[in-house]
Amino acid sequence: MNMLIVPGGGSVYAERYKPIYKLLIDESKKRGYKEIKIARYPGQMDETGKITGKGDWPGAFEVVSGLIQQFADKDSFRIIARSFGCIVTLLAVKEAGTTNLEKISLWGPIPFWLVWKMFKNDFNASYDIFLRKGGVDISEDYFDTEEPIEHHLLEAIDNVPINISTGTEDNDCPPSFFNYLKEICVDKENIHFAGPVKGAVHSIRSGDPCEREYLDTLFGD
């Protein structure tokens, strides 16, 4: 089986995010996944430090849809998505189809009010932080292309298990929002909620006290 990792808005090559995705790659290898790939969106820094394009939802959606189609042609696979990558995954799967897709795990989906706060109300401050620390050039139209994830959860595909989790200390996806999603998805038989993981924050790195529970929640059956 193969593994596709769909990241949040920050580049996996930014120093701030490298350890977050190294942990997921290392765990995928330990669990025997053959091909392991992390998506990179337009606007995100590449391995050389170069940034091409602008970061927004349509660009990320196009990349992930293409990767899902590529994975579907090879073998069975799973998807792990974080943060902004959660809604990208849901929409990309609906577009690309579910051939050979075994399971989707979503960690820390972002509430729409926080997207508004960061990328509409406080855009200039967020832009600076994401560029300097996240290695991503955010489009000024970012908010205008985003949508509430709950809308797409309720219309999510029905033939693939979707596992959703967050941490008790996740300020970007607080337990109150997690519980809200759980409540509105009560009739979705393929959507399951795990956790919240005690002590876990939004971004987990190797050595964090809740590392094992976090990984078991994401990878577990």
C-alpha positions, 0 to 999 in steps of 0.5 A: 500500500502507498501513502499520500500526505496532504500538508497544511498551508506551510511548505514541508521544506520550511524549517518550521515544518520539516520535523512535522512531516519527517515524523509522518514519513518515518512512521509511514516507512515503519508501517511498511508503506511503499511509495510515500509522497507529500504534496507541494502546492503552488506558492510553497517553497521547494527543496532549493528555497525557490517559491513559484506561484501563489498559495491558494485553494484552487492551486492546491486542489489541482495538485492534489487531484492530480496526485490522487489520480496518479496513486489510483493507477498504481496500487491501493493507498491511503491519505493523511491530511493536516490543517488546510490539507483537510478540505483540499483532500475532501474536494480533490477526492470528490474530483479525482474519484476513490479508485484504490483509496482505502482510507482518509485521515484528517488531522486538525481541520481549520474552522472557517472563522479562523481562516477569515481572521488570518487571511482576511482580517489580519492578512498582512500580519499572516502573510508576513509570518507565513512567508518568513516562517512557513515558506509560502507566498499566500495569495491576497485572494486566499480567503475568497477561494476558501470554503467551510469544511463542514459543508464538504464533510456533509457531502463527502464521499460515502464509500471510503472511511474518513477518520477525523482527529485533533488534540486537546491543546490544538488552538487551530482546531479546538475541541469545541470545533471538533465536537461540532463537526462530530455532531453534524456528521452523526448520520455519516456512517463512514466518518469516524472521530477519534480523540481528541488526543490528550495534550496534543497541539496542532503540529506534532514533532518527534519527541513530543509527549503525545507522539505515539498516541498521535501517530496511532490515531492517524495511522491506526485501523 
